[in-house]
């Protein structure tokens, strides 16, 4: 195993694990936020989204780049683990862009003190899609960790 391969494999594992941790933390926080009123939930979501919309695109794209590089550079034995891990992170990006970003944009336009009548449905849709992507990146992190351990 070359130093270059080890570096990318370790970087991909670290980034994917961090992504999984961020998503899990958000999922757990959102679980408790289900008790909030519409205006409080909207304010919370808008505040979180204002941060995540700046940091997540470059972080997610960097994670994908590291994961694909790890799949290409890994030994034959671990290549498929990194490839599946990278595929799951790419699926996370697809879910984020096609499902969550449109919901986030809609929520960003809400007046926090007067959320729309269907805010619970939107919150539940957002939570469902977030749970799907979180499951994918947790599995991706486990696969990358297993691959790195075998590398």
Backbone as CSV, one residue per row, in Angstrom:
resi,resn,N_x,N_y,N_z,CA_x,CA_y,CA_z,C_x,C_y,C_z
1,UNK,0.852,-1.176,0.000,0.000,0.000,0.000,0.895,1.236,0.000
2,UNK,0.588,2.150,-0.886,1.390,3.358,-0.979,0.913,4.390,0.046
3,UNK,1.782,5.321,0.322,1.449,6.405,1.246,0.293,7.241,0.685
4,UNK,0.294,7.444,-0.629,-0.780,8.201,-1.267,-2.126,7.498,-1.075
5,UNK,-2.150,6.209,-1.317,-3.372,5.426,-1.139,-3.845,5.482,0.308
6,UNK,-2.933,5.280,1.237,-3.291,5.322,2.656,-3.837,6.691,3.047
7,UNK,-3.242,7.745,2.521,-3.686,9.104,2.841,-5.117,9.343,2.370
8,UNK,-5.407,8.961,1.138,-6.763,9.167,0.618,-7.772,8.262,1.318
9,UNK,-7.374,7.025,1.600,-8.290,6.111,2.285,-8.599,6.598,3.699
10,UNK,-7.582,7.070,4.405,-7.800,7.601,5.753,-8.622,8.894,5.694
11,UNK,-8.329,9.753,4.719,-9.093,10.995,4.564,-10.552,10.736,4.244
12,UNK,-10.802,9.770,3.370,-12.178,9.430,3.019,-12.914,8.868,4.232
13,UNK,-12.237,8.040,4.992,-12.858,7.453,6.185,-13.162,8.536,7.210
14,UNK,-12.215,9.421,7.435,-12.417,10.516,8.382,-13.577,11.407,7.946
15,UNK,-13.578,11.828,6.681,-14.608,12.752,6.201,-15.991,12.100,6.224
16,UNK,-16.063,10.848,5.801,-17.350,10.153,5.789,-17.864,9.951,7.208
17,UNK,-16.966,9.637,8.124,-17.372,9.454,9.529,-17.833,10.776,10.139
18,UNK,-17.147,11.854,9.816,-17.565,13.165,10.307,-18.931,13.540,9.742
19,UNK,-19.146,13.272,8.463,-20.447,13.535,7.846,-21.550,12.727,8.530
20,UNK,-21.264,11.464,8.797,-22.243,10.617,9.494,-22.537,11.181,10.886
21,UNK,-21.513,11.613,11.593,-21.704,12.184,12.923,-22.525,13.469,12.893
22,UNK,-22.249,14.327,11.907,-23.032,15.563,11.775,-24.503,15.248,11.500
23,UNK,-24.729,14.310,10.601,-26.109,13.962,10.273,-26.822,13.303,11.453
24,UNK,-26.118,12.420,12.153,-26.726,11.791,13.329,-27.051,12.817,14.404
25,UNK,-26.121,13.720,14.659,-26.360,14.767,15.653,-27.564,15.618,15.298
26,UNK,-27.660,15.963,14.034,-28.806,16.747,13.580,-30.105,15.950,13.722
27,UNK,-30.048,14.662,13.378,-31.252,13.821,13.494,-31.718,13.723,14.940
28,UNK,-30.773,13.557,15.864,-31.155,13.473,17.279,-31.715,14.805,17.776
29,UNK,-31.096,15.905,17.362,-31.599,17.223,17.772,-32.983,17.472,17.203
30,UNK,-33.192,17.047,15.958,-34.495,17.225,15.324,-35.575,16.398,16.006
31,UNK,-35.175,15.281,16.566,-36.140,14.437,17.290,-36.730,15.224,18.464
32,UNK,-35.866,15.887,19.218,-36.343,16.706,20.335,-37.083,17.944,19.870
33,UNK,-36.706,18.460,18.698,-37.331,19.682,18.182,-38.764,19.451,17.735
34,UNK,-39.180,18.193,17.647,-40.565,17.904,17.271,-41.542,18.459,18.313
35,UNK,-41.048,18.738,19.512,-41.902,19.282,20.570,-42.088,20.795,20.454
36,UNK,-41.314,21.433,19.579,-41.381,22.887,19.441,-42.649,23.323,18.699
37,UNK,-43.061,24.533,18.992,-44.173,25.136,18.249,-43.685,25.459,16.831
38,UNK,-44.608,25.766,15.956,-44.258,26.083,14.574,-43.304,27.244,14.444
39,UNK,-43.532,28.307,15.212,-42.642,29.466,15.106,-41.254,29.159,15.671
40,UNK,-41.195,28.407,16.761,-39.892,28.056,17.341,-39.137,27.096,16.418
41,UNK,-39.838,26.114,15.845,-39.180,25.168,14.944,-38.669,25.885,13.695
42,UNK,-39.471,26.780,13.158,-39.074,27.530,11.962,-37.836,28.375,12.244
43,UNK,-37.821,29.062,13.377,-36.651,29.877,13.744,-35.401,29.003,13.885
44,UNK,-35.547,27.843,14.525,-34.422,26.930,14.694,-33.910,26.449,13.334
45,UNK,-34.831,26.022,12.483,-34.433,25.495,11.171,-33.746,26.579,10.340
46,UNK,-34.307,27.763,10.330,-33.716,28.853,9.552,-32.314,29.206,10.052
47,UNK,-32.119,29.188,11.373,-30.797,29.485,11.929,-29.783,28.394,11.560
48,UNK,-30.176,27.135,11.712,-29.277,26.035,11.357,-28.960,26.044,9.871
49,UNK,-29.981,26.259,9.056,-29.782,26.240,7.612,-28.856,27.357,7.149
50,UNK,-28.901,28.495,7.815,-28.025,29.601,7.418,-26.551,29.233,7.591
51,UNK,-26.254,28.341,8.522,-24.879,27.865,8.719,-24.576,26.717,7.765
52,UNK,-25.444,25.713,7.750,-25.178,24.510,6.968,-25.156,24.763,5.467
53,UNK,-25.921,25.730,4.982,-25.919,25.976,3.536,-24.576,26.512,3.051
54,UNK,-23.777,27.064,3.965,-22.443,27.553,3.587,-21.371,26.478,3.735
55,UNK,-21.458,25.659,4.778,-20.372,24.712,5.034,-20.569,23.342,4.392
56,UNK,-21.815,22.928,4.197,-22.032,21.564,3.715,-21.699,21.343,2.242
57,UNK,-21.984,22.266,1.324,-21.618,21.974,-0.075,-20.127,21.661,-0.267
58,UNK,-19.213,22.515,0.211,-17.804,22.151,0.005,-17.392,20.907,0.798
59,UNK,-17.964,20.726,1.979,-17.606,19.548,2.772,-18.108,18.271,2.106
60,UNK,-19.343,18.288,1.623,-19.913,17.106,0.979,-19.167,16.786,-0.317
61,UNK,-18.869,17.802,-1.114,-18.127,17.571,-2.359,-16.708,17.071,-2.083
62,UNK,-16.071,17.594,-1.042,-14.735,17.118,-0.665,-14.780,15.671,-0.193
63,UNK,-15.823,15.326,0.545,-15.985,13.946,1.015,-16.154,13.000,-0.176
64,UNK,-16.942,13.422,-1.150,-17.122,12.602,-2.353,-15.797,12.451,-3.093
65,UNK,-15.073,13.545,-3.258,-13.787,13.485,-3.966,-12.810,12.544,-3.257
66,UNK,-12.714,12.656,-1.946,-11.825,11.767,-1.187,-12.277,10.313,-1.301
67,UNK,-13.591,10.086,-1.246,-14.127,8.727,-1.304,-13.887,8.084,-2.668
68,UNK,-14.078,8.851,-3.731,-13.829,8.324,-5.077,-12.332,8.055,-5.254
69,UNK,-11.495,8.975,-4.791,-10.041,8.762,-4.884,-9.626,7.521,-4.100
70,UNK,-10.201,7.328,-2.932,-9.892,6.142,-2.129,-10.289,4.878,-2.880
71,UNK,-11.455,4.902,-3.532,-11.910,3.729,-4.289,-10.960,3.423,-5.443
72,UNK,-10.468,4.467,-6.083,-9.552,4.282,-7.216,-8.186,3.797,-6.744
73,UNK,-7.702,4.331,-5.636,-6.340,4.040,-5.169,-6.237,2.833,-4.243
74,UNK,-7.342,2.376,-3.703,-7.302,1.274,-2.734,-6.879,-0.026,-3.407
75,UNK,-6.403,-0.924,-2.597,-6.036,-2.248,-3.105,-7.294,-2.981,-3.558
76,UNK,-7.095,-3.993,-4.367,-8.221,-4.757,-4.904,-9.152,-5.250,-3.797
77,UNK,-8.568,-5.651,-2.695,-9.335,-6.221,-1.594,-10.337,-5.218,-0.998
78,UNK,-9.953,-3.966,-0.920,-10.804,-2.962,-0.257,-11.472,-1.995,-1.223
79,UNK,-11.127,-2.068,-2.493,-11.656,-1.120,-3.482,-13.184,-1.100,-3.502
80,UNK,-13.813,-2.271,-3.466,-15.267,-2.308,-3.568,-15.934,-1.700,-2.334
81,UNK,-15.285,-1.830,-1.156,-15.858,-1.215,0.053,-15.854,0.309,-0.069
82,UNK,-14.727,0.853,-0.547,-14.663,2.305,-0.741,-15.597,2.752,-1.873
83,UNK,-15.746,1.932,-2.900,-16.638,2.289,-4.017,-18.098,2.360,-3.559
84,UNK,-18.523,1.389,-2.770,-19.905,1.416,-2.264,-20.080,2.584,-1.301
85,UNK,-19.079,2.823,-0.466,-19.128,3.959,0.453,-19.266,5.266,-0.328
86,UNK,-18.453,5.435,-1.367,-18.527,6.644,-2.197,-19.898,6.769,-2.849
87,UNK,-20.452,5.650,-3.317,-21.772,5.661,-3.950,-22.850,6.123,-2.973
88,UNK,-22.742,5.697,-1.735,-23.719,6.115,-0.725,-23.599,7.604,-0.404
89,UNK,-22.385,8.127,-0.403,-22.205,9.570,-0.164,-22.742,10.357,-1.364
90,UNK,-22.552,9.824,-2.565,-23.126,10.470,-3.752,-24.650,10.452,-3.674
91,UNK,-25.217,9.337,-3.201,-26.670,9.277,-3.011,-27.120,10.332,-1.997
92,UNK,-26.331,10.543,-0.951,-26.625,11.592,0.026,-26.700,12.947,-0.677
93,UNK,-25.753,13.210,-1.559,-25.755,14.476,-2.305,-27.022,14.598,-3.153
94,UNK,-27.404,13.522,-3.812,-28.606,13.547,-4.655,-29.849,13.836,-3.814
95,UNK,-29.983,13.167,-2.675,-31.127,13.406,-1.781,-31.099,14.848,-1.273
96,UNK,-29.925,15.316,-0.921,-29.797,16.682,-0.410,-30.252,17.698,-1.449
97,UNK,-29.739,17.568,-2.665,-30.026,18.549,-3.713,-31.468,18.465,-4.213
98,UNK,-31.982,17.242,-4.353,-33.316,17.099,-4.953,-34.460,17.189,-3.954
99,UNK,-34.207,16.875,-2.701,-35.290,16.847,-1.707,-35.135,17.897,-0.612
100,UNK,-33.954,17.942,0.015,-33.801,18.802,1.193,-33.557,20.265,0.840
101,UNK,-32.744,20.543,-0.166,-32.487,21.936,-0.530,-33.785,22.647,-0.934
102,UNK,-34.655,22.029,-1.753,-35.923,22.726,-2.048,-36.768,22.988,-0.796
103,UNK,-36.794,22.033,0.126,-37.524,22.261,1.380,-36.867,23.380,2.185
104,UNK,-35.533,23.365,2.256,-34.822,24.419,2.994,-35.102,25.798,2.399
105,UNK,-35.123,25.884,1.075,-35.406,27.172,0.419,-36.819,27.651,0.749
106,UNK,-37.762,26.735,0.747,-39.136,27.112,1.080,-39.211,27.595,2.528
107,UNK,-38.603,26.854,3.431,-38.633,27.212,4.854,-37.933,28.544,5.089
108,UNK,-36.870,28.820,4.345,-36.140,30.087,4.499,-37.029,31.283,4.184
109,UNK,-38.031,31.075,3.366,-38.937,32.172,2.996,-40.131,32.326,3.927
110,UNK,-40.258,31.438,4.876,-41.370,31.543,5.818,-41.133,32.690,6.791
111,UNK,-42.199,33.283,7.235,-42.145,34.238,8.334,-42.170,33.396,9.607
112,UNK,-41.088,33.434,10.378,-40.967,32.554,11.543,-42.130,32.714,12.523
113,UNK,-42.619,33.923,12.664,-43.710,34.148,13.618,-45.067,33.653,13.109
114,UNK,-45.119,33.280,11.817,-46.387,32.790,11.244,-46.096,31.734,10.175
115,UNK,-45.634,30.541,10.596,-45.360,29.498,9.600,-46.650,29.074,8.901
116,UNK,-46.541,28.510,7.709,-47.753,28.123,6.979,-48.525,27.013,7.702
117,UNK,-49.751,26.841,7.313,-50.615,25.853,7.969,-50.069,24.430,7.834
118,UNK,-49.342,24.147,6.762,-48.828,22.788,6.538,-47.382,22.611,7.023
119,UNK,-46.953,23.429,7.963,-45.558,23.367,8.405,-45.198,22.007,8.992
120,UNK,-46.130,21.329,9.648,-45.845,20.005,10.232,-45.552,19.001,9.118
121,UNK,-46.289,19.055,8.026,-46.036,18.165,6.904,-44.647,18.408,6.318
122,UNK,-44.287,19.678,6.155,-42.969,20.029,5.615,-41.874,19.557,6.577
123,UNK,-42.069,19.803,7.867,-41.098,19.334,8.868,-40.929,17.825,8.795
124,UNK,-42.027,17.093,8.693,-41.968,15.632,8.634,-41.313,15.143,7.344
125,UNK,-41.592,15.809,6.229,-40.929,15.457,4.966,-39.421,15.664,5.094
126,UNK,-39.042,16.811,5.646,-37.624,17.101,5.814,-36.971,16.033,6.701
127,UNK,-37.613,15.696,7.804,-37.063,14.700,8.733,-36.942,13.327,8.084
128,UNK,-37.921,12.959,7.279,-37.886,11.646,6.611,-36.706,11.574,5.637
129,UNK,-36.549,12.601,4.809,-35.440,12.595,3.854,-34.094,12.686,4.568
130,UNK,-34.042,13.428,5.654,-32.796,13.514,6.420,-32.453,12.151,7.028
131,UNK,-33.460,11.425,7.497,-33.216,10.089,8.052,-32.683,9.142,6.977
132,UNK,-33.209,9.248,5.768,-32.733,8.401,4.667,-31.269,8.701,4.369
133,UNK,-30.930,9.978,4.242,-29.537,10.299,3.918,-28.612,9.976,5.089
134,UNK,-29.099,10.132,6.300,-28.280,9.799,7.463,-27.972,8.308,7.489
135,UNK,-28.969,7.484,7.236,-28.736,6.041,7.176,-27.693,5.691,6.135
136,UNK,-27.768,6.339,4.983,-26.793,6.077,3.914,-25.374,6.453,4.327
137,UNK,-25.203,7.622,4.948,-23.835,8.026,5.292,-23.300,7.260,6.499
138,UNK,-24.161,6.796,7.376,-23.692,5.943,8.475,-23.160,4.623,7.901
139,UNK,-23.903,4.037,6.966,-23.428,2.811,6.318,-22.143,3.092,5.544
140,UNK,-22.084,4.240,4.863,-20.867,4.616,4.123,-19.670,4.721,5.061
141,UNK,-19.869,5.317,6.224,-18.771,5.453,7.191,-18.328,4.094,7.716
142,UNK,-19.280,3.216,7.976,-18.928,1.869,8.442,-18.151,1.102,7.379
143,UNK,-18.574,1.215,6.126,-17.860,0.545,5.032,-16.454,1.109,4.863
144,UNK,-16.329,2.431,4.927,-15.003,3.057,4.789,-14.099,2.645,5.954
145,UNK,-14.649,2.583,7.141,-13.861,2.156,8.306,-13.402,0.709,8.149
146,UNK,-14.305,-0.151,7.700,-13.944,-1.554,7.471,-12.864,-1.653,6.389
147,UNK,-13.001,-0.859,5.339,-12.016,-0.885,4.262,-10.655,-0.403,4.763
148,UNK,-10.655,0.690,5.519,-9.383,1.194,6.038,-8.732,0.192,6.972
149,UNK,-9.532,-0.479,7.780,-8.984,-1.483,8.711,-8.350,-2.648,7.952
150,UNK,-8.879,-2.955,6.778,-8.347,-4.059,5.973,-7.227,-3.618,5.063
151,UNK,-7.056,-2.324,4.884,-6.096,-1.758,3.923,-4.673,-2.049,4.331
